[in-house]
Amino acid sequence: MARISRKQLQELMDQGEPLMNQAVDALRRYNEAKGQLPPKQVEQLRLEAEALFQAVQAYQLRSLGGAAPTLH
C-alpha cells in the first residue's frame, strides 16, 4: 500500500465526514428511541445505524486502498 500524506488523509476524511455524521445521528436516534418507541421501530433504527457505520467502514477502507466489500 502506498504511503498517504497527512493532507491526502485529511481530504479523504473530510469527504467522508457527511456519511460519518449520518451514522452518528442514526446511532443517537437509536439510543434515544430505546424504551420510548415500539421494539420494531427501535430495531429499524438499529439496523439503519449499523448499515451506515458499515458504509463508513467500507468508504474508509476503499479510500485508503484496502479491500472493502463489493458495492451493489
C-alpha positions in Angstrom: 0.0 0.0 0.0 1.4 3.4 -1.0 2.1 5.9 1.7 -0.5 8.7 2.1 0.3 12.2 3.1 -1.4 13.9 6.1 -3.0 16.3 3.6 -4.4 13.5 1.5 -5.7 11.7 4.6 -7.4 14.8 5.8 -9.0 15.3 2.5 -10.3 11.7 2.5 -11.7 12.1 6.0 -13.3 15.4 5.1 -15.0 13.8 2.1 -16.3 11.0 4.4 -17.5 13.3 7.1 -21.1 13.7 5.9 -21.5 9.9 5.9 -19.9 9.7 9.4 -22.3 12.4 10.7 -25.3 10.5 9.3 -24.1 7.3 11.1 -23.6 9.1 14.4 -27.0 10.8 14.1 -28.6 7.4 13.3 -26.9 5.9 16.4 -28.1 8.8 18.5 -31.7 8.3 17.3 -31.5 4.6 18.1 -30.2 5.2 21.6 -32.9 7.9 22.3 -35.6 5.6 21.0 -34.8 2.7 23.4 -37.7 2.4 25.8 -39.6 5.2 24.1 -40.7 3.7 20.8 -42.1 0.2 20.0 -39.4 -2.5 19.6 -40.0 -2.8 15.9 -39.2 0.8 15.3 -36.1 0.6 17.7 -34.8 -2.3 15.7 -35.3 -0.4 12.4 -33.2 2.4 13.8 -30.5 0.0 15.0 -30.3 -1.6 11.5 -30.1 1.9 9.9 -27.2 2.9 12.2 -25.5 -0.4 11.6 -25.8 -0.1 7.8 -24.4 3.5 7.9 -21.4 2.5 10.0 -20.7 -0.4 7.7 -20.8 2.1 4.8 -18.4 4.4 6.7 -16.0 1.5 7.2 -16.2 0.5 3.6 -15.6 4.0 2.4 -12.5 4.4 4.7 -11.1 1.0 3.6 -11.7 1.7 -0.1 -10.3 5.3 0.1 -7.2 4.1 1.8 -6.6 1.4 -0.8 -7.7 -1.6 1.2 -10.1 -4.3 0.4 -13.6 -3.3 1.1 -16.9 -5.2 0.5 -18.2 -5.2 -3.1 -20.6 -2.3 -3.9 -24.0 -3.3 -5.1 
